[in-house]
């Protein structure tokens, strides 16, 4: 029993979590900067202790067994507790060189991230900040530990996540000032009859105004579909096309265009989201508070 306990070293649990996250022994070795033989040896020790293969090959992919999935949950908690013990009382924004990864999309990068990064960088000049694309799967990136925080209008009823609402927005339409409907208060029927640009977000997220229209028994027939709102203002400019966006984003990018609230009531809640992995981390609690404060000061 004592030998078995000795086999359960921190590195073994880190290997387990890395393989589950990366999907293969070789990718985990690359991420951790280790030889693949070291990874294989560490997992073999865990296999002997738990009398379970832990990972199996299915259709050419490395998949965790049921027992392994249980261990991964324990591994994440073990690693978190170890990191907390290692850093407890030592976090100092002025001297930290820790890394913070934030997942978000175009809307958040345009409106919120600049303020958040400025606030973080001023208080912690040595903090390494990385912004990655959420792409509608930001929650998965949190669970896979690819990101520490997620900023966006994502709603997920799941005990695995913590969330703070940091801003709210509404939806508006943006059209060229020469458009016949510019400056008018649109009824729902007149709005639906316009030539719409639909932002699909890669099929991974649907805007709240579309959900509201569906609940009312309506839908739009888009003239153009695009994966992201980036550059959408240039498609509107000088055309008869209409783009429906969060109001704050439309105002920011739509200089010279007409922007007005749409004929719907759906709003947009911007949340700061994280998981239990770093919920108690002093550094992450500080970062969350800094970001939330900076976002609340953003005028929408």
N, C-alpha and C positions, 0 to 999 in steps of 0.2 A: 504493500500500500504506500509506503514511504517513497519507493522508487517511482511509483505512478504519479504521486504528487509532485515529485521533482521534475517529472516530464512535462508537467503543465506550466511551462514558463511563459512569461509575457510574450516572447517572440512567437511561440507556437500559436497563441491566440491571435496575434497580429497576422500571421500567415493565413490562418483560417478565414479571417474577415477579408483579407486582401484577395484570396482566391475566389471567394463568393462574389466580391465586388467586380473583379476584373474578368472572371469567366474562364480562366485557365491558369495552370501553374506557371507557365512561362511569362504571361502578362503580369502576374502577381510578383514574380521575381524581378522583372524590369521595374515595376513601380517602386518596389522596396530597395532596389539596388543590390540584389543578392544573386548568387548563382542558383540555377534551378535545382541543383542537387541539394542545396541547403533547404529550399522550400520543401522538396520531396521528403527529406529526412525529418523535418519538423512535423509534417503531417503524418508521417508513418508513426511517430511517437504517440500522437493523439489517437491514431487508429488502434494501436495496441492497448492503450488505456481504456478506450471505450468499446473495443471489440466491434468496430463498425467501419465500413469502407470510407465513410464521410463524403466522398465524391465519386460519382460514377459517370461513365461516358454514355450519353444518349443522343443518337442522331448526330454524332460528331461534336457534341458540346459537353462541357464539364458541368454536371448538375449536382447540387448538394442532396444528400439523403435527408430523410425526415429527422433523424437524430442530429445530423449536421446543422440543420436549420435551427434546432433548439440550442445547439452550442454556439451558433453565430450570435444569437440574442445575448447569451451569457458573455461571449467574447467582447461584444460591443460595450456591455456594461462593465466588464472587467477592465477594459482599456480605458474607459472613461474614468472609472474610480482611480485607477493608477495615475492617470494624467492629472486628476484633481489633487491627489496627494502630493504629486511631484511639484505642482505649481502653486499649491495653496499658500496664500499670503505673499506670493512672489510677483504677482502681476503688477506691472507699473507701466501705464501708457507711455510715459516719457522715454522709457528705455526698451520697451518690447520690440522684438523682431519677429513676432509670430506672423502666421499667414492667415488671412481671412478671405474666403471664397464666397461670393454673392451671386446667386442665380437670378436673372430677371430677363425681360424682353425690351423691345424698342421703346415702348411707352415709358417704362420705368427709367430706362437709360436717358431719355430726353428730359424727363421732369424731376426725377427724384435722386438718381444716382449721383449727379454732380454735387448736390448739396450734402449728401451722405458722405461721399468721399472727401470733400473739403473738410467737413467736421471731424472725421476720423483722422485724416492726415495732419490736421493742425494739432490735435491732442496727442497723437501717437505717430511722430514723423518716421519711425522705423518700421511701422506696421506694413506688411506686404499684402496688398489688396489685389485680388483677381476677380474680374467680372466675367461670368460665363452666361451663355444663352440658356434660358429655361426651356424654351421650345414646347411649352405645354406639358412637359414632364418634369417640372421643377421638383415636385414631391418625390418622384423616384430618385432624382439626383441627391436630394437630402438623405433619403434612406440608404442610397449607395455610397454616401459620404463623399460624393463629388463636390458638394457645396455645403457650407456651414449655415447659410441663411438664404431664404427665398423672399423676394419682394414681388408682389403682383396681386391681381384680382382673382386669386385661386381659392376656391372653397372646397375643402375636403373634410367631411365629418369622420374623423379617425382619431382614436386616442393616442396614436403614435406621434401626432403633431401638436405643437403649441403655436398660437397665433395672436398677434396684436393688430388691430385695425389702426392704420396710421394716416389714412386719408380717404376721402370719398370724392367721387366724380359722377357726372351724368353723361348721357350721350347726346351728340349734336350732329347735324349734317353740314357739309362744307360744299359750296358750289361757286362757280365763277360769277362775279358780279354782273356779267352781261346775261346770265341765264334768266329766262322769263320769270322764274319763281323766286329769284333773289329778292330778299327784303320782305317777302310775304309770309304770313302765318299759314303754314301748310296743314291741311286736314290730313288724316291718315290715308284716305283714298288718293289724294294728290301726291302725297309722299311715295306711296307704293308704285305709282305710275311713272316715277322718274327712272332715268337710266343709271343704275346703281353699280358702284364698284364694291365687290364683296371681299373683305379680308378674311381668308380662311384659317390663318394661323396654323397651316399645315394639317388641318383637320383634327387638331388636338385640343382645341378650345373654341367655344362659341360665345360671342358677345351677348350680353344680357338683353339688349334690345331685340335681337333675333329670337331669343327664347320667349320674350314677351309677345312678339308678333305671332309666334307659333301658338301660344296659349290663347290668343284671340282668333285663331283660325286663319291667319294670314301668312304670307311669305313674300320675299322679294325675288324678282327674276333678274339676276345680275347680268349686266352687259360685259363685265370684266371680273375675273377672279384673280386675286393676288395673295401671296402667302404672308405678307407683312405690310404694315402701314408705312414702312420706310419708302419715301419718294412718292407717296400717294398724291401729294399736293400738285405735283407736276402732271399727273393724269387728269386732275380736275381743271387746272388752269387752261382757259381758252376753249373749253369743251362744254358739252351738255351733261357731262357725267356728275354724279353726286357721290360723295363719300361720307359714311357715317362712322364717327370716331368718338372716343372720349372727348368731352368738351375742352378740357385743358390742353390736350394734345392738338386738337384742331386749331385752337387759338395760337398755339406756339408755332406750328409749322405752316399755317395757312395765311401768311401775310399777303394782303391784297385780295384775298378770297372772302366770300360771305359765309359767315358761320352763325348758325342759329340752333337752339334746342329743338330736338325732333319731337314728333307727336307720340311720345311714349314716356313712361314713368320710371323705367328701369334705371337703377343707379349702379355704380361701380365702387366696390369696397377694395381699397388697396391694403394688403396685409403684409406684415412681416412674420415669416413662418420659420420654425426650426423644430428639431426633434429632441428626444430625451438624451441623445448622445452628448450634446453640449449644453443641456438645459442649466446645469449647475456650475458650469465653467465661469470663473471670475472674469476672464477675458471676454467671453461671449456675452455675459450679462452686461458688461460695460459697453461692448459694441452694439448690442441691441438697444440699449438706452440712448446711446449717442445717435444712432440711426433714427430711432423713433422721434427723438426731439427735433432732429434736423428736418424730417419729413413733415412733422406737424406745422412747421413754419413755412412750408411751401404753399404759395397762394394758388388755388385752383379756380 
